[in-house]
Amino acid sequence: MSLHLRNPMRRISRALALVAVSAAVVMLAACGGGDSSSAQRDVIDTLRIGVIGSNNVISGPTGFAHSRGELLETFAPLGVNKVEVFNFPNGPDLNQALIGGRLDVANYGDTPALVARGSGLQTRLIAVSQFDMDAGVVAKNPSIQTLADLKGKKIGVPKGSYIDRYLLGALAEEGIEAELIHLYPADQEAPLNSGEIDGAALPGIIPLVQLQTLEGKGFRLVDSVSRDHPDLAGTSVTVSSADFLEKNPEFAATWQKLHAVAVFYAKAHWDEYLQFELANSKSPEAAVRAAANPDGYSEDPFPAQAVELLTGTKAFLVEQGSIKSDFDLETWFQRTSGDENP
């Protein structure tokens, strides 16, 4: 199905409607599942974490800490005896499981997280896991050298993701209309090779390094966040439901302490950290190393630069109509007594 940029509000609204309906169905199913729902369990026991990607692996410094047994050790005093990780192809899919009570924590992009909160879903942002996230558009046809050359052409993009938000913003900034087709990053290379799409909008962050991977195969980079639109950089967030955090009042502060220790250790042992990411990746080593960005991690759960990016992203989503009801970011942040407001 193709959708036009000239009516982004209708495009996003349709996506949100599908997410809302699906979330409601999942929520009903979860409520019927008794103690398996996040807010219903007296003891966490199994901590269930949702991630974006093709592997049931937590990436980033927190994932690196988990590989060393630190996540389970940190949360054992809160009644956690086991950690399970579930992967999802896109943020809206992960939202359904989180709000349905089948996940306790979600690590994913800012756009689906903000859209969920702006749609009335009671979530809380525990920490910014990564910021300054890159994305870009590649093409194969030699006649396509810039984003402007994709005017009126087909671009594949994972709908509802931070890549989608970047692409919409970049096209709008340059006054370009294009035909946007929902495709997950892993599914874009074949239609790009066959000419079914003219461009592919892809993530360029660990572990989702499709942008660098296709560049390494000779596809041309025609636009990117880092080179052309740094104000459209994405942010990855750790989110939980308000009900789960109310049921487990020490969880957020504990996660934030783990986050700080994990980032500090990863930066101090960067080569070791990259080996962890490479071991879990199916992508070429060169692509993973090219996507690595130590400056995109902060020990602070709410770094000022990330809050600024989130503020801009939220404003854009409100303007486009994908956030139904605007909200103050501070009401979303799960700050603890040790945090200082900006």
Secondary structure, DSSP 8 states (H G I E B T S, - for coil): -EEETT-HHHHHHHHHHHHHHHHHHHHHHHHTTGGGSTTT-SS-EEEEEEEESSSS---HHHHHHHHTTHHHHHHGGGTEEEEEEEEESSHHHHHHHHHTTS-SEEEEEHHHHHHHHHTT--EEEEEEEEEEE-EEEEE-STT--SGGGGTTSEEEE-TTSHHHHHHHHHHHHTT---EEEE--GGGSHHHHHHTS-SEEEEE-SSS--HHHHHHHTT-EEEEEHHHH-GGG-EEEEEEEEHHHHHHSTTHHHHHHHHHHHHHHHHHHTHHHHHHHHHHT--S-HHHHHHH--GGG--SSSS-HHHHHHHHHHHHHHHHHT-SSS---HHHHB---TT----
